Amino acid sequence: MKTIQGYVLIDVDVVALNNAGGDKSTNLENAVMTKKIRKEGREYPYVSGQAWRYWWRNELARSYKWEMSPVEREKKIAFTKANPAVYPDDDIFGYMRAAKAEMKDEKGEVVLDKKGNPVKEDVTLTRVSPLKNSALIAVAYNPIIQNWASMTRQDGDAVPYGIDEYCAVMKGMFSIDLESVGTFSMINRSGFMNINDSLKKEAKEKGAVEIDDPIAKDKTGNPMKLIRLPKDIREKRVKDTILALKTLSGGAKQSTNMADVTPKLIVLTQFHSGNHPFSHLAKEDHGKAVFSVEALKEILKDYQKQFCGKLFIGKRAGFMDELDEKLKSLVAENPLIEYGPVNEMIEKFVSTITVE
């Protein structure tokens, strides 16, 4: 298994990046609360993993011209086209398309039941997302403040409302399964029935080939088959996904609480397993978010056999500048580490990405 493992810190002031609807705990009639989670008896603001992925998709469509899979809606469910050969977001972000279709026989005629009604068969398609990400959560405790605001552009009295606002350094993790990108199975179980016969044909028209599944076997013990897109398409999709972090934007209340949600510190590497080792690189120290170089050293030692190549660390000037000397010393000690500005390190890391 070969994966990309990433870790980010963002730094935001007076924001409400991901709200959770009306707040019933206040006397204000119109109050909105931000998403928060309790840990060790205190409330920490967070951005849901779904919201982070929404920002990510939008940036890929805007700056990297991805053609996004159209969304269809039926009553209370919605789904994409579930065509990962054509739509890169179906490939990278995964999908579930639950549907039933009329069963047809070998002659192409609709199969009927005893009452003459068409027999329906399950044609559900699902794909586990190669891109997995955490929520973004505040590292250190900094109370969420409910502030009073008002609508005053109309005649008469102002209309008051309340908004939750906070300042925070927030951490997040993500991972990309490089072996899954552009590679689709047809095993009839949840998460593995990625495509059907018609989508398989369409993928092959785009240059996809059949390869042996390294794990799944049929009843006779022979490898099942996977459908894999050409290498250049798969690499571009992975590289675009990482590069999009340089210009990521999004979040609620951007009109009046605009925030920069690009990484202020980022750690990137290629790994030989799906395990994510970077979850505790940032911690709270006397009410302040700090990045632990000692924790990073321990990871480098404990997982040295799991790294596929270099580890890239990017940091924005003006953010945690006290780390500069420590990280430069770490680079001097370990030739497998590169350290520099965030965007430069993202681009250097992307230049090392290859898929099989």
Secondary structure, DSSP 4 states (H G I P E B T S, - for coil): --EEEEEEEEEEEEE--SEEEE-TTSS-SSEEEE-EEEETTEEEEEE-HHHHHHHHHHHHHHHS---PPPEEEETTEEEE---TTT-HHHHHH-EEE--EEE-B-TTSPBPB-TTSPBPEEE--EEE--SEEE--EEESS----EEEEEEE-SSSSS-EEEEEEEEEEEEEEEEEEETTTTTEE-B-SSTTTB---HHHHHHHHHTT-EEEEEEEEE-TTSPEEEEEE--HHHHHHHHHHHHHGGGG----TTTTTS----S-SEEEEEEESSS----TTSEEEETTEEEE-HHHHHHHHHHTTTTB-S-EEEEE-TTSSGGGHHHHHHHHHH-TTEEEE-HHHHHHHHHHT----
